[in-house]
Amino acid sequence: MLSGGPKHLSGHERWGKRNTMPIPSFSIDGVLPPYISPSGPAGRAEDMSPYVVSAFEVVSTFGGSNERAKILDGWLRHREELRSLGFQRGFQWLNGGFVENKEPRDLDVVTFLFRPAKRAKLPHTARP
């Protein structure tokens, strides 16, 4: 579910300046809660998923095993590659088993980028 369901995290650090929050604890079902407001889903938008968190918060919260560390390394390299291509602003939704209380196989990512004013020069690739 990509419209802000219970398992989404949004990585905004360096790509947009929004206030971040700590990642909430897992629910009894082993997933991130859809909201953390005491007034329920009618609370503030900041208290509902997708939660705005930093990449540091994602790594420190979800990097607890070797498999998770490998997955996070790939995610961080992907973000660095996007920056090297000139994409300096954007955000990502993180979803799937990676943001659940279980050992994941992968990380589901949806990336929203702002087009750079000046595009970085792309490497030349040979055509067959």
N, C-alpha and C positions, 0 to 999 in steps of 0.2 A: 504494500500500500504506500504510494508515494505522496499522498496529500497530507502528510503530517501524522501518520499513524503512530502507535505506541513504541515503535522500535527505532525511530529516526533520531539521528544526531546531525547537527549542522555545524561543520567546521568553518569558522569565520576568521580566525586570527590571520593577520597580515593581508587578507583579501578583502576585508571590509571591517570597519571599526564599529562593531556593536558590542554591547556589554555581554560578557559571557557569564556562565553560571556553573557550579559544580554539576557533574553528571549525577542524576538521582540514583538511588539504590534500586535494585531489581525488585519487581513485585513478587508475590508469593508464587506466581506462575513462571518466574525466571526471565521475564522481559522487562524492559523499561516501562514505567507507568505512562499512560497517555497524558496525565496532568499531575501536578504536585501541589496545586492550590488547595487550601483547606475549604474554600468555597466551591470546590468541584470544577467541572468543565466550564462553568460560567465565569471563572476567575480571569486573571490577567493573561494576556497572550504569552508573556514571558514564562508563565508557569505551565505551558502546554507544549507538547511535542509538535514540531521538531525543536529540540533544545539547542540553544546557541552555546557552543563550547569551543575551546581552543584545541589546536592539534596537540598541544602539550597535555591537556586534560584527557584527550582520547588515548594517547600513548600511556600516560600514567595509570589510567583506570583499566584499560583493556589489554595491556601488554604483559600479562602475568605468566605466559607460557612461551616455550620456544616457537611453537606454531603461530601463536598470536604475534610474536615479535617479528617473524618472517613476513607475515601478512602486512603488518604495520610498516615494515621497511619498504615493501613494494608500494604501499599507499603514499608514503612520504617521498619516494623517488618519483612517482607519478606527479605529485604536486610540484616538485622541483622542476621537472621537465616542462610542465605547463608554464611556470614562471620564466623558464629560459626561453620560451617561445613568445614571451611578451605579455602573458596573461597575469596581471598583478592583482586583479580584483575579481572576486567571485565567492561562491560558497559551495559546499558539498553536503549532500544528505548521505549519511551512512546507515545501512540497514542490513537486515538478514541475521543469520546466526551469529555473526561477529558481535553484535550488540545484544546478545542474549547470554544467559548464564550457562553456557555450555562450550565445549571445545569446537571452534569453527573450522570449516574447510576453506572459506574465502570471505571476502568482504564485498558487499553490494554497495556501489557508489553511484550517485547521480551528481553530476557537476554542472553548475550554473556559472558561466563566465561572462564578464563584461568585456566587450571587444576593446582591445587596446587602441589608443589614438594612433600609434605608429607600430606596425607589425614588425617583429624581429625577422631577420632574414632566415628563411628556412633552408636547411641543407639541400643541396642539389641531389636528386636521385635519378639514376639512369633509367631510361625507358627501354623496354625490350624491342 
